[in-house]
Amino acid sequence: MQAVPHDVLPPDPFADDPDDPARDLPEPGDDLAEPMDAQARTELLADLSDLAVYQALLEPRGVRGIVVDCGECDEPHYHDWHLLRASLEQLLADGRMRPHEPAYDPDPADYVSWEYCRGFADGVTATESAY
C-alpha cells in the first residue's frame, strides 16, 4: 500500500478544538493501563462467572442484558450479555476496555441491574436448596 503524504490530506476538522471527541483516546502503541493486581483479577474472574450464571437464568426470560448507571455522564448504559462479557474479558486481557458503541435505542424493560441479577440468582439458589 502506498503512503499518502501528510501535506495532501484534508485538514483535521478538530485541530486545536478543546472539545475534540478523540483527544482522550490513546495513540497506537500507548500503554496507559496499570497492571492489574491479584485481587482485582480475582474479582473480575468472579464477575465473569456471575455474568454467565445471570445470563443462563435471565436470558430465557427475555432479559437482554444489564443496565449500569454511569457516574461520568449520569446516563444509564445498556449492555447486551455478549458485549458486557467481551468488555470484561478485554479488561482481563488488556487491563482496559476500548470504547464501544452504546446499544441502539434500547428498551429499558429488556435490561436489569447487576443487583437485580444477584438477587434473582440468590432467590433461585435459595428456592432450589429448600427442596
Secondary structure, 3 states (H helix, E strand, C coil): CCCCCHHHCCCCCCCCCCCCCCCCCCCCCCCCCCCCCHHHHHHHHHHHHHHHHHHHHHHHHCCCEEEEECCCCCCEEEEEHHHHHHHHHHHHHHCCCCCCCCCCCCCHHHEECHHHHHHHHHHHHHHHHCC
